């Protein structure tokens, strides 16, 4: 069923973004040529766009028409719009070095390095010598992050009564401290193919608290360690299309406390276990004017459950450059326990993600984001981030600040606030149990750097 849904989404996506096939034969008009040339010399982009696109609608289209509007858009830093016009100019003159040079820089200024490198490979030797662009080697970028989290409600929950009046037992697991570190390498195979690999460690310290029938509280310090390996492959398909695949392997060592009741000497045992979890994802992306469209499909086995995610996302660049963007993402997340062998019977929910980024100056860039839904055993950013939490996260909001220290380096600081559903297990005197769900807040702070070698 999910394969069918994904196939239909893919088909609709390709149908939606399919572009007109242009004839490579110019249809010249002397009057339009004269008018647009004068507007170009006056640097009147708005009027030039009006005349140009009216002429195109009437079937008039030629090399200089596209170059004039493309150059003025480029000079006005409307790089996404300029890309389309330079590409069209190259339909008419496929080896024109002026159009190719403008297109090369427009790709660079919109973050499309792979497309820029493909254009660069087509340059004449003299143009290459003029630009002197260096295509990265096998090791293109190094990056690293460290982070920690703290529980804003730890003291309140630790000191609370987790037994009700007629209860005989209660237990809760509270996060005390969390630390995180990773190291990543970005590899350039050639202009079309890129790889990224990342190694991550997580360390969790918990207080496992038990309140017995005598209302005596016992606190146990327990630990969890997680070791992850992440691999991402990117392939530029050309004409604005690209496909990416991500895979994440997670090895989790964890501890729990088990209470064994007997009337003489109750026992509290530290139980150790481990999990081997994975996530696989594939994504198809397409640039259309000042939009980027993405759809992806992922499958995973996390916390002894199977998950499937279908995702659609749109990135909008309203100024036709990278100064500001809006990113909207909708995910259909479905899961079922490993014990359920049926190919159906998945429980599903929608997760919504919104992100806004904008440039404060040439050196500073800010991003804010908000995620809402039942966020549990969920992955994002092609499985670069995986939420393999046991408790449900209801929403996440955060803010990041990036500082570009030079042409090759950047540092950044990220803050995230999680609203989670904390579970307290209690037993009544008749030994029936129930779970109390209470809201709890976690604060995450991560810092990192990226260095282009």
TIKEVEX-654204 format. One line per 2 residues: their letters; for each residue x, y, z of C-alpha. Coordinates in nm, 3 decimals, padded with zeros to 5 digits. Layout:
BEGIN
A	X,Y,Z | ...;
END
This chain:
BEGIN
XX	00.000,00.000,00.000 | 00.273,00.246,00.096;
XX	00.473,00.161,-00.216 | 00.166,00.247,-00.423;
XX	00.118,00.575,-00.237 | 00.484,00.664,-00.287;
XX	00.467,00.579,-00.658 | 00.161,00.801,-00.702;
XX	00.328,01.086,-00.514 | 00.637,01.050,-00.731;
XX	00.429,01.049,-01.049 | 00.235,01.356,-00.945;
XX	00.557,01.530,-00.850 | 00.717,01.464,-01.188;
XX	00.399,01.570,-01.366 | 00.380,01.892,-01.168;
XX	00.738,01.999,-01.220 | 00.773,01.894,-01.582;
XX	00.891,02.190,-01.785 | 00.806,02.305,-02.132;
XX	01.034,02.172,-02.402 | 01.172,02.473,-02.583;
XX	01.267,02.483,-02.945 | 01.632,02.565,-03.000;
XX	01.539,02.787,-03.294 | 01.510,03.157,-03.218;
XX	01.205,03.359,-03.317 | 01.347,03.706,-03.360;
XX	01.153,04.034,-03.360 | 01.335,04.358,-03.443;
XX	01.091,04.585,-03.257 | 01.118,04.381,-02.936;
XX	01.495,04.368,-02.979 | 01.515,04.748,-03.001;
XX	01.279,04.814,-02.708 | 01.442,04.563,-02.474;
XX	01.792,04.687,-02.561 | 01.699,05.043,-02.456;
XX	01.540,04.915,-02.133 | 01.852,04.710,-02.065;
XX	02.074,05.016,-02.103 | 01.844,05.207,-01.864;
XX	01.867,04.920,-01.612 | 01.484,04.914,-01.599;
XX	01.431,04.554,-01.491 | 01.058,04.580,-01.411;
XX	00.964,04.721,-01.752 | 01.206,04.485,-01.925;
XX	01.040,04.185,-01.756 | 00.696,04.305,-01.861;
XX	00.795,04.346,-02.227 | 01.003,04.027,-02.234;
XX	00.744,03.793,-02.090 | 00.465,03.942,-02.301;
XX	00.682,03.876,-02.606 | 00.751,03.520,-02.493;
XX	00.378,03.460,-02.449 | 00.336,03.566,-02.813;
XX	00.602,03.318,-02.924 | 00.890,03.564,-02.959;
XX	01.212,03.441,-02.801 | 01.580,03.487,-02.886;
XX	01.925,03.486,-02.729 | 01.968,03.858,-02.656;
XX	01.618,03.883,-02.510 | 01.709,03.622,-02.248;
XX	02.058,03.755,-02.182 | 01.938,04.110,-02.117;
XX	01.683,04.012,-01.858 | 01.916,03.748,-01.712;
XX	02.202,03.995,-01.663 | 01.978,04.258,-01.498;
XX	01.832,03.992,-01.269 | 02.183,03.876,-01.185;
XX	02.300,04.230,-01.108 | 01.990,04.271,-00.890;
XX	02.089,03.951,-00.701 | 01.781,03.766,-00.827;
XX	01.990,03.462,-00.899 | 01.720,03.195,-00.917;
XX	01.530,03.392,-01.181 | 01.852,03.466,-01.369;
XX	01.936,03.095,-01.388 | 01.628,03.020,-01.597;
XX	01.706,03.298,-01.846 | 02.072,03.204,-01.886;
XX	01.971,02.841,-01.940 | 01.725,02.954,-02.206;
XX	01.993,03.166,-02.374 | 02.209,02.854,-02.389;
XX	01.929,02.669,-02.568 | 01.988,02.915,-02.851;
XX	02.369,02.927,-02.828 | 02.483,02.619,-02.645;
XX	02.854,02.709,-02.632 | 02.821,03.077,-02.548;
XX	03.084,03.142,-02.280 | 02.927,03.467,-02.159;
XX	02.598,03.296,-02.072 | 02.785,03.002,-01.921;
XX	02.997,03.226,-01.699 | 02.694,03.410,-01.566;
XX	02.514,03.080,-01.511 | 02.817,02.940,-01.326;
XX	02.816,03.224,-01.073 | 02.436,03.220,-01.039;
XX	02.457,02.851,-00.944 | 02.729,02.924,-00.689;
XX	02.532,03.209,-00.529 | 02.224,02.984,-00.490;
XX	02.416,02.702,-00.324 | 02.402,02.472,-00.628;
XX	02.772,02.386,-00.633 | 02.728,02.061,-00.824;
XX	02.552,02.243,-01.110 | 02.821,02.513,-01.106;
XX	03.097,02.251,-01.131 | 02.924,02.080,-01.422;
XX	02.911,02.412,-01.608 | 03.273,02.485,-01.521;
XX	03.384,02.158,-01.682 | 03.240,02.288,-02.012;
XX	03.438,02.612,-02.007 | 03.714,02.683,-02.255;
XX	04.067,02.676,-02.116 | 04.090,03.055,-02.138;
XX	03.773,03.100,-01.932 | 03.895,02.846,-01.674;
XX	04.220,03.038,-01.646 | 04.024,03.360,-01.597;
XX	03.800,03.225,-01.320 | 04.049,02.986,-01.158;
XX	03.780,02.794,-00.972 | 03.915,02.495,-00.782;
XX	03.690,02.188,-00.791 | 03.714,02.021,-00.448;
XX	03.909,01.701,-00.402 | 03.797,01.382,-00.234;
XX	03.784,01.547,00.109 | 03.578,01.859,00.055;
XX	03.454,01.951,00.403 | 03.506,01.866,00.769;
XX	03.244,01.940,01.031 | 03.185,01.868,01.396;
XX	02.924,01.935,01.665 | 02.899,01.907,02.041;
XX	02.588,01.958,02.250 | 02.412,01.901,02.578;
XX	02.060,01.902,02.716 | 01.907,01.983,03.051;
XX	01.569,01.906,03.202 | 01.391,02.226,03.298;
XX	01.147,02.036,03.521 | 01.386,01.792,03.685;
XX	01.358,01.919,04.044 | 00.979,01.951,04.030;
XX	00.930,01.595,03.908 | 01.194,01.447,04.138;
XX	01.025,01.596,04.445 | 00.669,01.516,04.336;
XX	00.452,01.238,04.478 | 00.427,00.973,04.207;
XX	00.179,00.765,04.407 | -00.186,00.862,04.431;
XX	-00.381,00.807,04.753 | -00.485,00.449,04.680;
XX	-00.168,00.352,04.489 | 00.096,00.116,04.622;
XX	00.375,00.175,04.372 | 00.499,00.437,04.128;
XX	00.800,00.477,03.900 | 00.939,00.734,03.657;
XX	01.252,00.778,03.446 | 01.388,01.133,03.442;
XX	01.660,01.263,03.214 | 01.933,01.432,03.419;
XX	02.201,01.503,03.161 | 02.260,01.447,02.793;
XX	02.576,01.504,02.592 | 02.630,01.470,02.220;
XX	02.925,01.487,01.981 | 02.976,01.411,01.613;
XX	03.235,01.433,01.341 | 03.157,01.439,00.969;
XX	03.338,01.428,00.635 | 03.199,01.547,00.302;
XX	03.347,01.372,-00.002 | 03.350,01.497,-00.359;
XX	03.370,01.203,-00.603 | 03.307,01.417,-00.910;
XX	03.082,01.705,-01.012 | 02.772,01.486,-01.004;
XX	02.835,01.249,-00.714 | 02.890,01.350,-00.349;
XX	02.906,01.152,-00.027 | 02.875,01.254,00.336;
XX	02.953,01.035,00.636 | 02.911,01.115,01.002;
XX	03.001,00.950,01.332 | 02.801,01.037,01.645;
XX	02.799,00.946,02.012 | 02.526,01.016,02.266;
XX	02.547,00.978,02.645 | 02.235,00.989,02.864;
XX	02.219,01.001,03.245 | 01.885,00.925,03.407;
XX	01.737,00.911,03.752 | 01.513,00.605,03.773;
XX	01.286,00.682,04.068 | 01.064,00.433,04.249;
XX	00.816,00.511,04.524 | 00.701,00.193,04.699;
XX	00.393,00.106,04.907 | 00.561,00.258,05.216;
XX	00.590,00.587,05.024 | 00.967,00.553,05.039;
XX	01.146,00.693,04.736 | 01.452,00.527,04.592;
XX	01.668,00.692,04.325 | 01.886,00.491,04.086;
XX	02.137,00.645,03.848 | 02.129,00.466,03.513;
XX	02.303,00.535,03.186 | 02.254,00.489,02.814;
XX	02.510,00.515,02.535 | 02.440,00.537,02.165;
XX	02.683,00.510,01.873 | 02.569,00.609,01.524;
XX	02.710,00.592,01.174 | 02.545,00.795,00.899;
XX	02.604,00.782,00.523 | 02.444,01.007,00.260;
XX	02.489,00.982,-00.118 | 02.392,01.258,-00.364;
XX	02.355,01.234,-00.741 | 02.292,01.532,-00.969;
XX	02.060,01.410,-01.246 | 02.077,01.734,-01.442;
XX	01.809,01.988,-01.541 | 01.752,02.079,-01.175;
XX	01.684,01.723,-01.058 | 01.881,01.538,-00.792;
XX	01.838,01.221,-00.593 | 01.977,01.150,-00.246;
XX	01.984,00.844,-00.024 | 02.061,00.829,00.346;
XX	02.130,00.543,00.583 | 02.178,00.558,00.961;
XX	02.283,00.274,01.188 | 02.229,00.314,01.564;
XX	02.372,00.091,01.835 | 02.210,00.165,02.172;
XX	02.325,00.035,02.511 | 02.071,00.111,02.781;
XX	01.985,00.029,03.143 | 01.658,00.000,03.331;
XX	01.561,-00.077,03.690 | 01.321,-00.363,03.754;
XX	01.137,-00.397,04.084 | 01.074,-00.753,04.201;
XX	00.827,-00.759,04.488 | 00.824,-01.009,04.767;
XX	00.702,-00.963,05.122 | 01.041,-01.029,05.279;
XX	01.300,-00.845,05.073 | 01.196,-00.655,04.758;
XX	01.467,-00.648,04.493 | 01.573,-00.371,04.259;
XX	01.776,-00.500,03.966 | 01.975,-00.310,03.708;
XX	01.881,-00.466,03.373 | 02.111,-00.400,03.077;
XX	02.019,-00.442,02.712 | 02.102,-00.316,02.365;
XX	01.934,-00.236,02.034 | 02.053,-00.242,01.673;
XX	01.841,00.011,01.487 | 01.853,00.155,01.135;
XX	01.692,00.411,00.907 | 01.698,00.419,00.526;
XX	01.564,00.705,00.314 | 01.556,00.812,-00.051;
XX	01.472,01.162,-00.176 | 01.400,01.321,-00.514;
XX	01.447,01.696,-00.544 | 01.378,01.951,-00.818;
XX	01.446,02.324,-00.858 | 01.161,02.514,-01.025;
XX	01.219,02.891,-01.058 | 01.258,03.019,-00.699;
XX	01.122,02.698,-00.546 | 01.278,02.369,-00.448;
XX	01.046,02.068,-00.426 | 01.131,01.746,-00.244;
XX	00.960,01.415,-00.184 | 01.107,01.126,00.010;
XX	01.029,00.782,00.142 | 01.195,00.624,00.444;
XX	01.178,00.293,00.627 | 01.322,00.215,00.969;
XX	01.332,-00.022,01.261 | 01.360,00.178,01.585;
XX	01.282,00.070,01.941 | 01.142,-00.267,01.831;
XX	00.894,-00.106,01.592 | 00.875,-00.066,01.214;
XX	00.828,00.283,01.072 | 00.748,00.423,00.729;
XX	00.756,00.793,00.639 | 00.625,00.967,00.328;
XX	00.736,01.328,00.305 | 00.674,01.628,00.085;
XX	00.853,01.962,00.120 | 00.866,02.302,-00.050;
XX	01.140,02.562,-00.009 | 01.049,02.911,-00.128;
XX	01.305,03.187,-00.194 | 01.092,03.504,-00.219;
XX	01.383,03.736,-00.311 | 01.512,03.486,-00.568;
XX	01.836,03.446,-00.368 | 01.952,03.292,-00.040;
XX	01.891,03.602,00.173 | 01.560,03.461,00.298;
XX	01.375,03.133,00.258 | 01.062,02.958,00.384;
XX	01.060,02.581,00.421 | 00.736,02.386,00.468;
XX	00.730,02.012,00.522 | 00.452,01.760,00.580;
XX	00.526,01.402,00.684 | 00.296,01.101,00.705;
XX	00.457,00.890,00.977 | 00.336,00.531,01.025;
XX	00.450,00.266,01.271 | 00.368,-00.077,01.410;
XX	00.533,-00.309,01.665 | 00.780,-00.575,01.548;
XX	00.544,-00.837,01.693 | 00.279,-00.736,01.439;
XX	00.370,-00.938,01.129 | 00.089,-00.793,00.918;
XX	00.190,-00.579,00.621 | -00.087,-00.336,00.714;
XX	-00.220,-00.231,01.056 | 00.014,00.067,01.077;
XX	-00.092,00.353,01.301 | -00.032,00.686,01.127;
XX	-00.010,01.054,01.214 | 00.091,01.376,01.041;
XX	00.396,01.580,01.142 | 00.429,01.940,01.031;
XX	00.758,02.128,01.008 | 00.811,02.493,00.925;
XX	01.145,02.673,00.897 | 01.242,03.030,00.814;
XX	01.596,03.150,00.745 | 01.724,03.497,00.670;
XX	02.050,03.686,00.645 | 02.124,03.946,00.912;
XX	02.440,04.059,00.734 | 02.715,03.920,00.516;
XX	02.851,03.733,00.820 | 02.539,03.627,01.013;
XX	02.250,03.401,00.917 | 01.953,03.315,01.142;
XX	01.710,03.023,01.121 | 01.397,02.957,01.323;
XX	01.192,02.638,01.307 | 00.885,02.471,01.455;
XX	00.779,02.106,01.443 | 00.440,01.979,01.558;
XX	00.301,01.627,01.578 | 00.353,01.294,01.747;
XX	00.734,01.303,01.723 | 00.857,00.959,01.819;
XX	01.083,00.720,01.626 | 01.093,00.985,01.357;
XX	01.371,01.099,01.125 | 01.435,01.423,00.941;
XX	01.697,01.576,00.709 | 01.738,01.244,00.524;
XX	01.795,01.063,00.857 | 02.076,01.296,00.962;
XX	01.862,01.351,01.273 | 01.665,01.066,01.433;
XX	01.431,01.104,01.730 | 01.445,00.755,01.878;
XX	01.289,00.874,02.202 | 01.052,00.647,02.396;
XX	00.833,00.932,02.521 | 00.626,01.126,02.271;
XX	00.749,01.474,02.179 | 00.453,01.703,02.114;
XX	00.636,01.994,01.959 | 00.982,02.137,01.900;
XX	01.085,02.493,01.838 | 01.433,02.628,01.796;
XX	01.666,02.898,01.673 | 02.012,02.882,01.517;
XX	02.272,03.148,01.447 | 02.551,03.094,01.193;
XX	02.860,03.312,01.171 | 03.075,03.294,00.858;
XX	03.427,03.346,00.987 | 03.575,03.333,00.636;
XX	03.516,03.203,00.287 | 03.582,02.846,00.398;
XX	03.469,02.831,00.760 | 03.157,02.886,00.963;
XX	03.053,02.833,01.323 | 02.700,02.801,01.455;
XX	02.496,02.775,01.772 | 02.162,02.595,01.791;
XX	01.897,02.607,02.065 | 01.597,02.371,02.076;
XX	01.307,02.342,02.320 | 01.114,02.014,02.339;
XX	00.769,01.970,02.492 | 00.748,01.600,02.577;
XX	00.492,01.369,02.728 | 00.645,01.234,03.051;
XX	00.507,00.901,03.169 | 00.461,00.799,03.535;
XX	00.366,00.435,03.592 | 00.157,00.366,03.902;
XX	-00.005,00.057,04.053 | -00.324,00.054,04.256;
XX	-00.386,-00.165,04.559 | -00.559,-00.425,04.339;
XX	-00.235,-00.438,04.131 | -00.394,-00.283,03.823;
XX	-00.170,-00.018,03.668 | -00.213,00.297,03.468;
XX	00.009,00.567,03.319 | -00.004,00.933,03.407;
XX	00.103,01.159,03.119 | 00.245,01.497,03.216;
XX	00.415,01.768,03.016 | 00.789,01.813,03.060;
XX	01.033,02.052,02.890 | 01.383,01.980,02.767;
XX	01.636,02.236,02.645 | 01.907,02.143,02.394;
XX	02.209,02.353,02.301 | 02.443,02.248,02.019;
XX	02.748,02.422,01.879 | 02.946,02.329,01.570;
XX	03.169,02.431,01.284 | 03.212,02.353,00.913;
XX	03.541,02.390,00.726 | 03.574,02.359,00.351;
X	03.919,02.216,00.295;
END
